[in-house]
């Protein structure tokens, strides 16, 4: 493209591309590390670490691919040219915090190799990234890649879609549910009442991060005979007020796995259809939050006509007032339909909405406390095998973990009812323990952190030519 356009036009095309990439990456909490010719390298998890940095990187890659379609329409009109991106996403340890503020390490090199292996328009993710996001994406494995600088073939995956109907943090079946029998029974009783009386109930589970809210919800959902729709509030982004509701509506209207009642309502009620289309971004007309809440309630009621409907809203503490109003509208005004609204949130929800659930006869709020010592010990026994490969002359990993966890303050739980979520300090302690017991040699002298690197490089072509060339 540089040969077909004059220098000023080429500069403007690349400037628009870089601005678009920077904006998309920033919306997802990433940082543009550097521009390398026509390539962009972004990092996620530096300087601020998030529990979902890998998923943020993947969403940013998908978001950039979508934004490029819009950008191309403008570029074709102005310059007669379009751009196409190919992206590699990888996860690993890097060294950062240097004077150049650059992330260096094999993870960055592999991201670059994955980008080079991708075709225009493709997103290729590495094996560690796949392990972290596999519950939230649809991808297909590629043939083993022989990449420069790698002695062994690399297994990679072509990203097809980011799912919005699942919570990637919930992986039922990793361990039996421990210490939550009474809470699970409460949920079951509320659902039984919803089913028997064909009514709507609001059930809110409050608890600090990692205490087991999602695990409790997953265990409950495994035992109910109902249609389940899920949505998760995001802690970042623009235009995400109704993000979880949009996810739920799409699940109900899915042509292959959706609800016939919802599709029938959309076909016969023009007012509901108009409001839902505005919610989904398929129409641009004047509407109000009250009209959207009414239409969503009608859609939920139609979906629950033949079977109970469980609506799961996760991370509600990240929600905005309009979303709170919508949930309360459904809970207050829904009649004649068995609907259970299950909200999972941190206690900060009550700061954003002090009166949440107050004064409602059909609302229940449950505070989920951390596991007690006996329950924690039982969970350790389930998760840590007896034969763990540690030096038998030293303390067993069970004893070490029990002692360390019991010394943790209540405000910093590391366990929930189904998995051990190791924080960075936890991993460092485990690494130190293994080093003292001869598990592996001493570590690096540099500070290392997990980061998610995405490299994207555009290949560009002119409108008048069918062949393409790399910029």
DRENPA-434343 format. One line per 10 residues: number of its first residue (from 0); their letters; for each residue x, z, y of N, C-alpha, C. Coordinates in steps of 0.1 Angstrom, whole numbers. Atoms other than C-alpha are relative to their C-alpha. Layout:
BEGIN
NUM = a = X,Z,Y,X,Z,Y,X,Z,Y ~ ...
END
This chain:
BEGIN
0 = xxxxxxxxxx = 8,0,-12,0,0,0,9,0,12 ~ -9,0,-11,29,6,23,4,-14,4 ~ -3,14,-3,37,-31,21,-11,-7,7 ~ 11,8,-4,2,-42,29,-5,5,14 ~ 5,-5,-13,-5,-19,59,12,2,9 ~ -10,-3,-10,14,-15,91,3,15,-1 ~ -5,-14,1,34,17,95,-10,10,6 ~ 9,-10,-6,9,34,118,-13,2,-8 ~ 12,-1,8,-21,26,96,3,8,-13 ~ -4,-7,12,-2,38,65,1,15,3
10 = xxxxxxxxxx = -2,-14,-3,7,70,83,-14,7,2 ~ 13,-6,-1,-30,77,92,-7,2,-13 ~ 6,-2,14,-41,71,56,6,12,-6 ~ -6,-11,7,-16,96,43,-3,13,7 ~ 4,-12,-8,-24,120,71,-14,5,-4 ~ 14,-4,4,-61,120,62,0,6,-15 ~ -1,-5,14,-52,124,25,5,14,-1 ~ -6,-13,0,-30,154,32,-9,10,6 ~ 10,-9,-6,-56,170,54,-11,4,-9 ~ 10,-2,10,-82,166,27,5,10,-11
20 = xxxxxxxxxx = -5,-8,10,-60,181,1,2,14,4 ~ -2,-13,-6,-50,210,23,-13,8,1 ~ 13,-6,-2,-86,218,31,-6,5,-13 ~ 6,-4,13,-98,218,-5,8,11,-7 ~ -8,-11,6,-69,239,-18,-2,13,7 ~ 2,-12,-7,-74,264,10,-13,6,-3 ~ 13,-6,3,-111,268,2,0,8,-13 ~ 0,-6,13,-102,278,-33,11,11,-1 ~ -9,-11,0,-76,304,-22,14,-4,-4 ~ -13,4,3,-45,283,-29,8,-2,13
30 = xxxxxxxxxx = -9,2,-11,-15,276,-7,8,-13,-3 ~ -8,12,1,1,242,-1,15,4,1 ~ -14,-4,0,37,248,-11,9,-10,8 ~ -8,10,-7,51,215,1,-6,-14,-3 ~ 3,14,3,45,177,4,13,-7,-4 ~ -12,7,5,69,156,-16,-4,-15,0 ~ 4,14,-1,65,120,-5,-15,-1,1 ~ 15,1,0,29,112,-14,-6,10,-9 ~ 5,-10,9,26,142,-37,-3,14,8 ~ 3,-13,-5,11,177,-29,2,10,-11
40 = xxxxxxxxxx = -2,-10,9,23,208,-46,-7,13,6 ~ 7,-12,-4,0,239,-44,2,11,-10 ~ -1,-12,9,3,274,-58,-12,9,2 ~ 11,-10,0,-24,299,-67,5,13,-6 ~ -5,-12,4,-16,335,-70,12,5,8 ~ -11,-3,-9,11,335,-43,-4,-4,14 ~ -5,-14,0,12,354,-20,-10,10,-5 ~ 10,-9,4,-21,369,-30,-5,-3,-14 ~ 3,2,14,-29,374,-67,-15,3,-2 ~ 14,-2,3,-65,370,-80,-1,-1,-15
50 = xxxxxxxxxx = 2,0,14,-78,375,-115,-4,-14,-6 ~ 5,13,4,-92,339,-116,8,-11,6 ~ -8,10,-7,-63,320,-101,1,-13,-8 ~ 0,12,8,-61,296,-130,-13,-8,2 ~ 13,7,-2,-98,287,-127,-1,-5,14 ~ 0,5,-14,-94,284,-89,8,-13,1 ~ -8,12,-1,-66,259,-94,-8,-12,-6 ~ 8,11,6,-88,238,-118,-11,-4,8 ~ 12,4,-9,-118,240,-95,5,-8,12 ~ -5,7,-11,-96,229,-66,4,-15,-4
60 = xxxxxxxxxx = -3,13,4,-84,199,-86,-12,-9,-1 ~ 12,7,1,-119,189,-94,-6,-3,14 ~ 5,1,-14,-130,195,-58,8,-11,8 ~ -7,10,-7,-102,173,-45,-4,-14,-5 ~ 4,13,6,-112,145,-69,-13,-5,6 ~ 13,3,-6,-147,147,-55,1,-4,15 ~ -1,2,-14,-136,148,-19,7,-14,2 ~ -7,13,-2,-114,117,-24,-10,-11,0 ~ 10,10,0,-145,97,-32,-6,-2,14 ~ 5,0,-14,-159,106,3,11,-6,9
70 = xxxxxxxxxx = -11,5,-9,-125,99,19,1,-15,-2 ~ -3,15,2,-122,65,3,-10,-9,7 ~ 9,8,-7,-154,53,18,4,-2,15 ~ -5,2,-14,-140,60,53,13,-8,1 ~ -12,8,0,-106,46,44,-2,-15,-2 ~ 3,14,2,-121,14,31,-6,-7,12 ~ 6,6,-12,-141,9,62,10,-2,11 ~ -9,0,-12,-112,17,86,13,-9,-3 ~ -13,7,3,-82,2,67,0,-9,-11 ~ 0,9,12,-94,-17,37,8,5,-11
80 = xxxxxxxxxx = -8,-5,10,-76,6,14,-7,13,-6 ~ 5,-13,6,-85,35,-10,12,7,-7 ~ -10,-8,8,-65,62,-28,-7,6,-12 ~ 5,-6,13,-68,76,-63,11,11,-3 ~ -10,-11,3,-52,110,-73,0,2,-15 ~ -2,-5,14,-38,122,-106,6,14,2 ~ -3,-14,-3,-33,159,-110,5,6,-13 ~ -5,-8,11,-13,182,-133,-2,15,4 ~ 2,-14,-3,-22,219,-135,7,8,-11 ~ -8,-8,10,1,244,-152,1,15,4
90 = xxxxxxxxxx = -1,-15,-3,4,282,-155,13,5,-6 ~ -12,-6,5,36,302,-159,7,9,10 ~ -8,-9,-9,62,325,-144,9,-8,9 ~ -8,6,-10,80,315,-113,7,10,8 ~ -7,-9,-9,105,330,-89,-4,-5,14 ~ 4,4,-14,93,331,-53,5,11,9 ~ -5,-10,-10,99,351,-21,14,-3,5 ~ -13,4,-5,131,332,-14,-1,-4,15 ~ 0,4,-14,142,322,21,-8,-13,2 ~ 7,13,-1,128,287,15,-15,1,-3
100 = xxxxxxxxxx = 14,-3,3,95,303,3,-5,-10,-10 ~ 4,9,10,94,279,-26,-1,7,-14 ~ 1,-4,13,82,286,-61,9,-8,-9 ~ -9,8,9,108,276,-87,-2,6,-14 ~ 1,-4,14,107,277,-125,-5,-11,-9 ~ 4,10,10,98,258,-156,-15,-4,2 ~ 14,3,-2,61,261,-148,-2,-11,10 ~ 2,10,-10,65,240,-117,5,-13,-5 ~ -5,12,5,86,214,-135,-10,-6,-10 ~ 9,5,10,60,211,-163,-13,-5,7
110 = xxxxxxxxxx = 11,5,-8,32,207,-137,3,-14,5 ~ -3,13,-5,50,178,-123,0,-11,-11 ~ 0,9,11,55,162,-157,-15,-3,-5 ~ 14,2,4,18,167,-165,-7,-10,10 ~ 6,9,-10,9,150,-132,4,-15,-3 ~ -5,14,3,31,120,-142,-6,-6,-12 ~ 6,5,12,14,118,-176,-15,-3,2 ~ 15,2,-2,-21,117,-161,-2,-14,5 ~ 4,13,-6,-38,84,-153,-7,2,13 ~ 7,-2,-13,-53,78,-119,-14,5,-2
120 = xxxxxxxxxx = 13,-6,1,-83,99,-114,-1,11,-11 ~ 0,-11,10,-74,123,-143,6,13,4 ~ -6,-14,-2,-66,160,-143,5,5,-14 ~ -6,-5,13,-43,172,-171,5,14,2 ~ -3,-14,-1,-39,209,-177,9,4,-12 ~ -10,-5,10,-11,227,-196,-6,10,-10 ~ 6,-9,11,-16,249,-227,-3,14,5 ~ 3,-13,-5,-14,282,-208,-12,0,9 ~ 12,1,-9,-39,271,-182,-12,-2,-9 ~ 12,2,9,-62,259,-210,-4,13,-6
130 = xxxxxxxxxx = 4,-13,7,-60,293,-227,-7,9,10 ~ 6,-9,-10,-71,310,-194,-14,-5,4 ~ 13,6,-5,-100,286,-185,-8,-6,-10 ~ 7,8,10,-112,273,-218,-14,3,-1 ~ 14,-4,0,-144,293,-216,-8,-6,11 ~ 8,5,-12,-153,277,-183,2,-15,3 ~ -2,14,-2,-143,241,-187,-3,-8,-13 ~ 1,9,11,-149,211,-209,12,-10,1 ~ -12,8,0,-117,193,-219,2,-6,-13 ~ -3,6,13,-104,171,-246,16,0,-2
140 = xxxxxxxxxx = -15,-1,2,-69,175,-262,6,-14,0 ~ -8,13,0,-43,147,-256,9,1,-12 ~ -11,0,10,-18,136,-281,12,7,5 ~ -12,-8,-4,14,157,-280,8,-9,9 ~ -8,7,-11,34,147,-249,15,2,-2 ~ -15,-1,0,71,140,-251,4,-1,15 ~ -2,-1,-14,80,151,-216,15,2,3 ~ -14,-1,-4,114,149,-198,3,15,3 ~ -4,-13,-2,132,182,-198,-6,10,-10 ~ 6,-8,10,112,196,-227,5,-4,-14
150 = xxxxxxxxxx = -6,3,13,128,199,-261,-11,-2,-11 ~ 11,1,10,95,202,-280,-12,-7,7 ~ 12,6,-6,63,182,-276,-9,10,6 ~ 9,-9,-7,38,197,-252,-15,-4,-2 ~ 14,2,2,1,201,-260,-7,1,14 ~ 7,0,-12,-20,192,-230,-15,-4,-2 ~ 14,2,1,-57,187,-222,-5,-8,12 ~ 7,7,-11,-77,162,-201,-12,7,4 ~ 11,-7,-6,-101,180,-179,-12,-9,2 ~ 12,8,-1,-136,166,-181,-10,6,10
160 = xxxxxxxxxx = 10,-6,-9,-158,191,-163,2,15,0 ~ 0,-15,-1,-159,227,-150,-14,5,-2 ~ 13,-4,3,-188,245,-164,-5,11,10 ~ 6,-10,-9,-211,267,-142,-10,9,-7 ~ 10,-8,7,-233,281,-169,5,11,-9 ~ -6,-10,8,-209,305,-185,9,9,9 ~ -10,-9,-6,-188,335,-174,13,0,-8 ~ -13,1,8,-152,328,-184,6,13,-4 ~ -6,-13,3,-144,365,-185,-6,6,-12 ~ 7,-6,11,-169,372,-213,3,-7,-13
170 = xxxxxxxxxx = -3,6,13,-157,366,-248,-5,10,-11 ~ 5,-9,10,-180,384,-272,7,-1,-13 ~ -5,0,14,-167,394,-306,14,4,-1 ~ -14,-4,1,-132,404,-297,1,14,-6 ~ 0,-14,6,-140,440,-306,-14,5,1 ~ 13,-6,-1,-171,461,-313,-2,7,13 ~ 3,-7,-12,-189,475,-284,1,15,-2 ~ -3,-14,2,-178,511,-279,-5,8,12 ~ 4,-10,-10,-195,539,-260,-11,-5,9 ~ 11,6,-9,-224,518,-246,-13,0,-7
180 = xxxxxxxxxx = 13,1,8,-252,525,-271,-12,4,9 ~ 11,-4,-8,-274,543,-246,-3,-10,11 ~ 3,10,-10,-270,517,-219,-6,-13,-6 ~ 6,12,7,-277,489,-244,-14,3,-4 ~ 14,-4,3,-308,508,-255,-9,-1,12 ~ 8,1,-12,-320,510,-219,-3,-15,3 ~ 3,15,-2,-316,472,-215,-10,-5,-10 ~ 10,5,10,-335,466,-247,-14,5,3 ~ 14,-6,-3,-364,489,-237,-6,-7,12 ~ 5,7,-12,-367,472,-203,-5,-14,-4
190 = xxxxxxxxxx = 4,14,4,-367,437,-219,-13,1,-9 ~ 12,-1,8,-393,449,-245,-13,2,9 ~ 12,-2,-10,-416,460,-216,-3,-13,7 ~ 2,13,-7,-411,427,-198,-7,-9,-10 ~ 7,9,10,-421,408,-230,-14,4,-3 ~ 14,-5,4,-451,430,-238,-10,-2,11 ~ 9,0,-11,-466,431,-203,1,-14,8 ~ -2,13,-7,-455,395,-193,2,3,15 ~ -3,-4,-14,-440,410,-161,14,-3,3 ~ -14,2,-5,-408,407,-140,6,14,3
200 = xxxxxxxxxx = -7,-13,-3,-382,435,-139,14,-4,5 ~ -13,2,-5,-350,438,-120,9,12,-5 ~ -10,-10,6,-321,456,-138,14,-3,5 ~ -13,2,-6,-289,461,-120,10,10,-6 ~ -11,-8,5,-257,473,-136,12,0,10 ~ -10,-2,-10,-232,488,-112,12,6,-7 ~ -12,-5,6,-196,495,-121,13,-6,6 ~ -12,5,-5,-160,491,-109,5,-11,-8 ~ -5,12,6,-140,461,-118,7,4,-14 ~ -6,-3,13,-130,460,-155,-7,10,-8
210 = xxxxxxxxxx = 6,-11,7,-154,487,-166,-8,-4,-12 ~ 7,5,12,-173,465,-190,-14,-5,3 ~ 14,5,-3,-204,451,-171,-3,-13,-8 ~ 2,13,6,-200,416,-184,0,1,-15 ~ 0,-2,14,-192,428,-219,-13,6,-5 ~ 13,-6,3,-224,450,-219,-11,-11,0 ~ 10,11,-2,-245,420,-207,1,-10,-12 ~ -2,10,11,-230,397,-234,-5,6,-13 ~ 5,-6,12,-238,422,-261,-15,0,0 ~ 14,-1,-1,-273,426,-249,-6,-14,-2
220 = xxxxxxxxxx = 6,14,2,-279,388,-247,1,-5,-14 ~ -1,5,14,-267,383,-282,-12,4,-9 ~ 11,-5,9,-297,403,-295,-14,-3,5 ~ 13,3,-5,-325,389,-274,-5,-14,-4 ~ 6,13,2,-349,361,-282,-6,-5,12 ~ 5,4,-13,-352,345,-248,9,-12,5 ~ -8,10,-7,-340,316,-227,9,7,11 ~ -10,-7,-9,-309,327,-207,6,-10,10 ~ -7,8,-10,-297,312,-174,10,10,7 ~ -10,-8,-7,-266,325,-157,6,-6,12
230 = xxxxxxxxxx = -7,5,-12,-249,322,-124,9,11,5 ~ -10,-10,-5,-219,339,-108,3,-3,15 ~ -3,1,-14,-213,346,-71,15,-2,2 ~ -14,2,-2,-180,334,-58,5,8,12 ~ -6,-8,-11,-157,355,-36,6,-9,11 ~ -6,8,-9,-145,325,-17,-7,-14,1 ~ 6,14,-1,-156,290,-5,-9,-1,12 ~ 10,3,-11,-180,274,20,-12,-6,-6 ~ 12,5,5,-216,266,15,-4,5,-14 ~ 2,-5,13,-219,289,-15,-11,11,-1
240 = xxxxxxxxxx = 10,-10,0,-249,310,-5,-8,0,-12 ~ 8,1,12,-270,298,-34,7,-5,-12 ~ -8,5,11,-242,289,-57,-5,5,-14 ~ 5,-4,13,-255,310,-87,-14,-5,-3 ~ 13,5,2,-290,298,-82,0,-15,-3 ~ -1,14,3,-280,262,-81,4,-2,-15 ~ -4,1,15,-262,268,-115,-12,2,-9 ~ 12,-3,8,-294,283,-129,-10,-11,0 ~ 9,11,-1,-316,255,-117,5,-12,-8 ~ -6,11,7,-293,229,-131,-1,2,-15
250 = xxxxxxxxxx = 1,-3,14,-294,247,-165,-15,-2,-4 ~ 14,1,4,-332,247,-165,-5,-15,1 ~ 4,14,-1,-334,210,-155,9,-9,-7 ~ -9,8,8,-307,198,-178,-8,-9,-10 ~ 8,9,9,-321,167,-196,1,3,-15 ~ -2,-2,14,-306,176,-229,-4,14,-5 ~ 2,-13,5,-309,214,-231,-9,9,10 ~ 8,-7,-10,-332,223,-202,-14,5,-5 ~ 13,-5,4,-367,238,-202,-11,-10,3 ~ 11,9,-2,-397,216,-206,-10,4,11
260 = xxxxxxxxxx = 9,-5,-10,-418,238,-184,5,-2,14 ~ -6,2,-13,-394,235,-155,-1,-15,4 ~ 1,14,-3,-393,197,-158,-14,-4,3 ~ 14,4,-2,-431,195,-160,-4,4,15 ~ 4,-5,-13,-434,216,-128,6,-10,11 ~ -6,9,-9,-409,193,-110,-7,-13,1 ~ 6,13,0,-429,163,-120,-14,0,6 ~ 14,-1,-5,-463,176,-108,-2,7,13 ~ 1,-8,-12,-456,198,-78,10,-6,10 ~ -9,7,-10,-442,178,-48,7,11,9
270 = xxxxxxxxxx = -6,-9,-9,-436,209,-27,12,7,-7 ~ -11,-6,8,-415,226,-54,12,-10,-1 ~ -11,10,2,-396,194,-60,8,-2,12 ~ -7,2,-13,-388,189,-23,9,11,3 ~ -9,-11,-3,-374,224,-19,11,1,-10 ~ -11,-1,10,-354,223,-52,10,-11,3 ~ -10,11,-3,-339,189,-42,9,4,12 ~ -8,-4,-11,-328,204,-9,10,10,-5 ~ -9,-10,5,-313,233,-28,12,-6,-8 ~ -10,6,8,-294,210,-51,8,-10,8
280 = xxxxxxxxxx = -7,9,-8,-282,189,-22,-4,-15,-2 ~ 4,14,3,-301,158,-34,-8,-6,12 ~ 8,4,-12,-322,156,-2,5,8,12 ~ -3,-7,-12,-315,165,34,-12,0,9 ~ 12,-1,-8,-347,177,50,0,15,5 ~ 1,-13,-6,-357,207,70,-8,10,-9 ~ 7,-10,8,-366,238,49,5,13,4 ~ -4,-13,-3,-362,275,50,3,8,-12 ~ -3,-9,12,-348,303,28,-13,5,-7 ~ 13,-5,6,-384,315,22,-6,-11,-9
290 = xxxxxxxxxx = 5,11,8,-394,281,9,8,-2,-12 ~ -9,1,12,-364,279,-14,-3,11,-9 ~ 3,-12,8,-371,314,-27,-13,-2,-8 ~ 13,2,6,-407,305,-34,1,-11,-11 ~ -1,11,10,-398,272,-52,8,5,-12 ~ -7,-5,12,-372,290,-74,-8,9,-8 ~ 9,-9,8,-397,317,-83,-10,-8,-8 ~ 9,8,7,-422,290,-93,7,-6,-12 ~ -8,6,11,-395,273,-114,3,10,-11 ~ -3,-11,10,-386,306,-131,-13,3,-8
300 = xxxxxxxxxx = 13,-3,7,-423,313,-139,-4,-10,-9 ~ 3,11,9,-428,279,-154,9,0,-12 ~ -10,-1,11,-397,283,-175,-3,11,-10 ~ 3,-11,8,-409,316,-188,-14,0,-6 ~ 14,1,5,-444,303,-198,0,1,-15 ~ 1,0,15,-436,298,-235,10,11,-6 ~ -10,-10,6,-406,322,-240,5,8,12 ~ -6,-8,-10,-391,351,-220,12,-6,6 ~ -12,5,-7,-365,342,-194,8,11,5 ~ -10,-10,-5,-334,363,-187,9,-7,10
310 = xxxxxxxxxx = -8,6,-11,-318,355,-153,12,10,2 ~ -12,-8,-1,-282,368,-152,8,-4,13 ~ -8,2,-13,-265,371,-117,12,9,-1 ~ -12,-8,1,-229,382,-120,7,0,13 ~ -7,-2,-13,-207,395,-92,-9,-1,12 ~ 10,1,-11,-237,400,-70,6,6,13 ~ -6,-6,-12,-216,421,-46,6,-10,9 ~ -5,11,-8,-201,388,-34,-11,-8,7 ~ 12,8,-6,-236,375,-25,-2,2,14 ~ 3,0,-14,-249,368,9,-15,4,1
320 = xxxxxxxxxx = 14,-5,-2,-282,381,24,-10,-9,-4 ~ 10,9,4,-301,350,17,-2,0,-15 ~ 1,-2,15,-293,354,-20,-7,13,-4 ~ 7,-12,3,-303,390,-20,-15,-1,2 ~ 14,2,-3,-336,380,-4,-7,-8,-11 ~ 6,8,10,-342,354,-30,-3,8,-13 ~ 1,-8,12,-336,378,-59,-11,10,1 ~ 11,-10,-2,-359,404,-44,-13,-6,1 ~ 13,7,-1,-386,378,-37,-5,-3,-14 ~ 4,3,14,-386,368,-74,-5,13,-7
330 = xxxxxxxxxx = 3,-13,6,-387,405,-85,-13,5,6 ~ 12,-6,-6,-415,414,-60,-12,-8,-3 ~ 13,8,0,-439,385,-63,-2,-8,-13 ~ 3,7,13,-435,371,-98,-11,7,-8 ~ 12,-6,7,-467,376,-118,-2,-9,-13 ~ 5,7,12,-478,367,-153,11,-8,-8 ~ -11,7,7,-444,356,-166,11,10,-4 ~ -10,-10,5,-419,376,-187,14,-4,5 ~ -13,3,-6,-387,375,-165,8,13,2 ~ -9,-11,-3,-358,399,-166,11,-5,8
340 = xxxxxxxxxx = -11,4,-9,-334,396,-137,11,11,-2 ~ -11,-9,3,-301,412,-148,12,-3,10 ~ -11,2,-11,-276,417,-119,11,9,-4 ~ -13,-8,3,-240,428,-125,8,0,13 ~ -7,-1,-12,-221,441,-95,8,12,1 ~ -7,-12,-3,-196,465,-82,-8,9,10 ~ 7,-9,-9,-207,495,-62,-1,-4,14 ~ 0,6,-14,-199,476,-30,-13,-7,3 ~ 14,6,-3,-233,460,-34,-8,9,9 ~ 8,-9,-7,-248,491,-20,5,1,15
350 = xxxxxxxxxx = -5,1,-13,-226,487,11,-6,-12,7 ~ 6,12,-6,-239,452,17,-15,1,1 ~ 15,-1,1,-275,460,7,-3,15,-4 ~ 2,-14,3,-280,498,10,-14,3,-8 ~ 13,-2,6,-317,496,-1,-2,-8,-13 ~ 2,9,12,-311,474,-32,-7,7,-11 ~ 8,-6,11,-338,481,-58,-8,12,4 ~ 7,-12,-4,-351,510,-38,-15,-2,2 ~ 15,1,-2,-389,516,-38,-7,-9,-9 ~ 7,10,9,-396,491,-66,-2,7,-13
360 = xxxxxxxxxx = 3,-6,13,-414,504,-97,6,-8,-11 ~ -5,9,11,-401,474,-117,16,-2,1 ~ -14,1,-2,-364,480,-107,7,12,-6 ~ -9,-10,7,-337,499,-127,14,-2,4 ~ -14,1,-3,-302,506,-115,8,10,-9 ~ -9,-8,10,-275,518,-140,14,0,5 ~ -14,-2,-4,-241,531,-130,8,1,-13 ~ -8,0,12,-216,522,-158,13,7,3 ~ -12,-8,-2,-189,548,-160,11,-5,-9 ~ -11,3,9,-154,543,-175,-2,8,-13
370 = xxxxxxxxxx = 1,-6,13,-151,552,-212,7,13,0 ~ -7,-13,1,-142,588,-221,12,-1,-9 ~ -12,0,9,-111,598,-240,-2,-4,-14 ~ 3,3,14,-127,597,-274,-3,-14,-2 ~ 4,14,1,-143,563,-268,12,-9,2 ~ -12,9,-2,-110,549,-254,9,0,-12 ~ -9,0,12,-91,561,-285,-6,-9,-11 ~ 6,9,10,-117,544,-307,2,-15,3 ~ -2,14,-4,-114,512,-287,15,-4,-3 ~ -14,3,3,-76,513,-290,2,-2,-15
380 = xxxxxxxxxx = -1,2,15,-79,517,-328,-6,-14,-4 ~ 6,13,3,-101,486,-328,9,-12,4 ~ -8,12,-6,-78,464,-306,14,0,-4 ~ -14,0,4,-43,475,-317,1,2,-14 ~ -1,-2,14,-36,469,-353,11,10,-4 ~ -10,-10,5,-17,494,-374,14,-6,-1 ~ -13,7,2,10,469,-383,2,-9,12 ~ -2,7,-12,20,458,-348,14,-6,2 ~ -13,5,-2,56,449,-353,9,9,8 ~ -9,-8,-8,70,478,-333,9,8,-9
390 = xxxxxxxxxx = -9,-8,8,99,499,-344,-7,13,-5 ~ 7,-12,5,84,526,-367,7,13,4 ~ -7,-12,-3,111,550,-356,-4,6,14 ~ 4,-4,-13,96,551,-321,-15,3,-1 ~ 14,-2,-1,61,561,-310,-8,-13,-3 ~ 8,11,3,34,538,-322,-6,-5,13 ~ 7,5,-12,17,515,-296,-13,7,3 ~ 12,-8,-3,-15,534,-301,2,13,7 ~ -3,-13,-6,1,567,-292,4,-3,15 ~ -4,3,-14,18,551,-262,-11,-3,9
400 = xxxxxxxxxx = 11,4,-8,-13,535,-249,-10,11,3 ~ 9,-12,-2,-34,566,-254,6,9,11 ~ -6,-9,-10,-9,587,-234,0,-6,13 ~ -1,6,-14,-5,562,-206,-14,-2,6 ~ 13,2,-6,-42,554,-202,-6,14,4 ~ 5,-13,-4,-51,591,-202,6,5,13 ~ -6,-5,-12,-27,596,-173,-4,-8,12 ~ 4,9,-11,-43,568,-152,-12,7,7 ~ 11,-5,-7,-66,579,-124,-13,-7,-3 ~ 12,6,3,-103,572,-128,-3,-12,8
410 = xxxxxxxxxx = 2,12,-8,-102,547,-100,7,-12,-4 ~ -7,12,4,-79,524,-119,-1,-2,-15 ~ 2,2,14,-94,516,-153,7,-12,-5 ~ -6,12,5,-76,492,-175,-8,-5,-13 ~ 8,4,13,-102,491,-204,-14,-2,4 ~ 15,2,0,-137,478,-208,-4,0,-14 ~ 5,-1,13,-160,478,-237,1,-13,-8 ~ -1,12,8,-146,448,-255,14,-6,1 ~ -13,6,-1,-111,439,-244,9,8,9 ~ -9,-7,-8,-80,452,-228,5,-10,11
420 = xxxxxxxxxx = -3,9,-11,-74,437,-194,13,6,7 ~ -13,-6,-4,-37,443,-187,3,-4,15 ~ -4,3,-14,-28,445,-150,15,-3,0 ~ -14,4,0,6,434,-138,9,12,-3 ~ -8,-12,3,19,470,-138,-1,3,-15 ~ 2,-3,14,5,474,-173,10,-9,-8 ~ -9,9,7,24,443,-185,15,4,2 ~ -14,-4,-2,56,456,-169,3,12,-8 ~ -3,-12,8,53,489,-186,1,-4,-15 ~ -1,4,14,47,472,-220,13,-7,-2
430 = xxxxxxxxxx = -12,7,2,76,449,-214,12,10,0 ~ -10,-10,0,98,480,-206,0,7,-13 ~ 1,-7,13,85,497,-237,7,-8,-11 ~ -6,9,11,94,467,-259,15,-2,2 ~ -14,1,-2,128,464,-243,7,12,-6 ~ -6,-12,5,136,500,-251,0,1,-15 ~ 1,0,15,125,494,-287,6,-12,-6 ~ -6,11,6,145,463,-292,-8,-12,-3 ~ 8,11,3,117,438,-291,5,-13,5 ~ -6,12,-5,135,413,-269,11,5,11
440 = xxxxxxxxxx = -11,-4,-10,166,413,-245,-6,3,14 ~ 4,-4,-14,165,425,-209,-6,-12,8 ~ 7,10,-8,144,406,-184,9,-5,12 ~ -7,6,-12,153,386,-153,2,10,11 ~ -3,-9,-11,169,402,-123,-9,-3,12 ~ 9,4,-11,144,384,-101,-14,4,-2 ~ 15,-3,1,108,393,-93,-7,-13,-4 ~ 8,11,5,86,370,-113,-15,3,0 ~ 14,-2,0,49,365,-110,-7,-12,-6 ~ 8,11,6,23,344,-127,-6,-8,11
450 = xxxxxxxxxx = 6,9,-11,12,314,-106,-5,-12,-7 ~ 6,12,6,-8,283,-111,3,-11,10 ~ -5,11,-8,8,251,-98,-8,-13,-3 ~ 7,13,2,-11,219,-93,7,-10,9 ~ -6,11,-8,7,187,-83,-10,-12,-1 ~ 9,12,0,-14,157,-73,7,-11,8 ~ -6,11,-6,-1,123,-64,-9,-12,0 ~ 9,11,-1,-21,94,-51,6,-13,-4 ~ -4,14,1,-18,58,-63,-11,-8,8 ~ 8,6,-10,-32,35,-37,-1,-15,-2
460 = xxxxxxxxxx = 0,14,0,-44,0,-35,-9,-6,11 ~ 8,6,-11,-59,-24,-10,-13,-6,-6 ~ 13,5,4,-95,-36,-11,1,-14,-5 ~ 0,14,3,-85,-72,-13,8,-3,-13 ~ -7,3,12,-64,-68,-45,-6,8,-11 ~ 5,-7,11,-75,-59,-79,11,8,-7 ~ -11,-8,6,-41,-46,-90,3,12,8 ~ -3,-12,-8,-29,-12,-80,15,2,-1 ~ -14,-4,0,5,1,-72,2,14,5 ~ -2,-14,-4,19,36,-67,6,0,14
470 = x = -6,-1,-14,25,46,-31,13,7,0
END
